[in-house]
Amino acid sequence: MFSKKMLWGSLTALVLLAGTSRVALAEMPAHSPEQNSQFHRIEQPLGLKVGVAIAGLALIGLELWWFLLYKSPES
């Protein structure tokens, strides 16, 4: 069902994802009142948010299809 290559790829991706999320959380500065005046929140249009979410889900679906369901022609 699962090949060793697929298992190692999944484990590597999981480790990289877990490692980068910890680094990002560790580097976030604490909020202070003087920092809030420097930056302003930019509200994104709802259509853009929906489009990005749909595009991301489509790419995830394409990757799943490619790695799990695509059968290469045997030569």
Rosetta blueprint (number, residue, H / E / L):
1 M L
2 F L
3 S L
4 K H
5 K H
6 M H
7 L H
8 W H
9 G H
10 S H
11 L H
12 T H
13 A H
14 L H
15 V H
16 L H
17 L H
18 A H
19 G H
20 T H
21 S H
22 R H
23 V H
24 A H
25 L H
26 A H
27 E L
28 M L
29 P L
30 A L
31 H L
32 S L
33 P H
34 E H
35 Q H
36 N H
37 S L
38 Q L
39 F L
40 H L
41 R L
42 I L
43 E L
44 Q L
45 P L
46 L H
47 G H
48 L H
49 K H
50 V H
51 G H
52 V H
53 A H
54 I H
55 A H
56 G H
57 L H
58 A H
59 L H
60 I H
61 G H
62 L H
63 E H
64 L H
65 W H
66 W H
67 F H
68 L H
69 L H
70 Y L
71 K L
72 S L
73 P L
74 E L
75 S L
